[in-house]
Amino acid sequence: MQKSEQVDAAAAFAEPDVGSPPTRIEVAILKLLESDNYLSFVELDRIEGFSGGHFCLEPRPNVVIWCNMTEAGIDAVNTLKRERKIRMAPTSLLTYLADGRALNLPIATSIRTYKKLHWLPTTICRP
């Protein structure tokens, strides 16, 4: 796996910009959630501008939720989470296998510090 730059997941808890209009990616995520109760990051990768970057969403060191995201993709997820328009929930590996893709990493069983890189399969859900 290619080494990715880390993005501070704590940024998800920063105060939102008051009055900022939603980005195109944020609107697309919310539109997809209108028809589904949850979305995997495989589904989010289909949004133009969401993936193709060198960033990983990492809630803790050595725990990744998804990789190869753009900064705009990470910002959209963090903003929607911070504004409580979405929530994130752990899911089964089977969710990702059904969507046709998974990360080639050991599965994290909890959000804690691991010695080696682990993947925490996660979905985006309605609040």
Residue pairs with C-beta under 8 A, 6 or more apart in sequence:
1 67
1 103
1 104
1 105
1 117
2 54
4 54
4 55
4 56
4 67
4 68
5 54
5 55
5 56
6 55
6 56
6 58
7 55
7 56
7 57
7 58
7 71
7 74
9 57
9 58
9 59
9 60
9 78
11 78
12 77
12 78
12 81
12 82
13 82
14 82
16 79
16 82
16 83
22 30
22 79
23 72
23 75
23 76
23 79
24 48
24 49
25 47
25 49
25 50
25 72
25 73
25 75
25 76
26 76
26 79
26 80
26 85
28 47
28 48
28 50
29 39
29 44
29 47
29 76
29 77
29 80
29 86
29 124
30 80
30 85
30 86
32 39
32 43
32 44
32 47
33 39
33 86
33 124
33 125
33 126
36 43
37 125
37 126
38 89
38 91
38 123
38 124
38 125
38 126
39 123
39 124
39 125
40 91
40 95
40 96
40 99
40 121
40 123
40 124
41 65
41 66
41 122
41 124
42 96
42 99
42 100
42 101
43 99
44 50
44 51
44 66
44 73
44 77
44 124
45 51
45 101
47 73
49 70
49 72
49 73
50 69
50 70
50 72
50 73
50 76
51 68
51 69
51 70
51 73
52 68
52 70
53 68
53 69
53 70
53 71
53 73
54 68
55 67
55 68
55 69
55 70
55 71
55 73
55 74
56 64
56 65
56 66
56 67
56 68
56 69
57 64
57 65
57 66
57 67
57 69
57 74
57 77
58 64
58 65
59 65
59 111
59 120
60 111
60 112
60 113
61 113
61 114
62 113
62 114
62 115
62 116
62 117
62 118
63 108
63 111
63 112
63 113
63 114
63 117
63 118
63 119
63 120
64 103
64 105
64 117
64 118
64 119
64 120
65 88
65 119
65 120
65 122
66 103
66 122
67 103
77 86
77 124
80 86
80 124
81 87
81 88
84 127
85 127
86 124
86 125
86 126
86 127
87 124
87 125
87 126
87 127
88 122
88 123
88 124
88 125
89 122
89 123
89 125
90 120
90 121
90 122
90 123
91 121
91 122
91 123
92 121
93 102
93 107
93 121
95 121
95 123
96 102
96 103
96 121
102 119
102 121
103 119
105 117
105 118
105 119
106 116
106 117
106 118
106 119
107 118
107 119
107 120
107 121
108 114
108 118
108 119
108 120
111 120
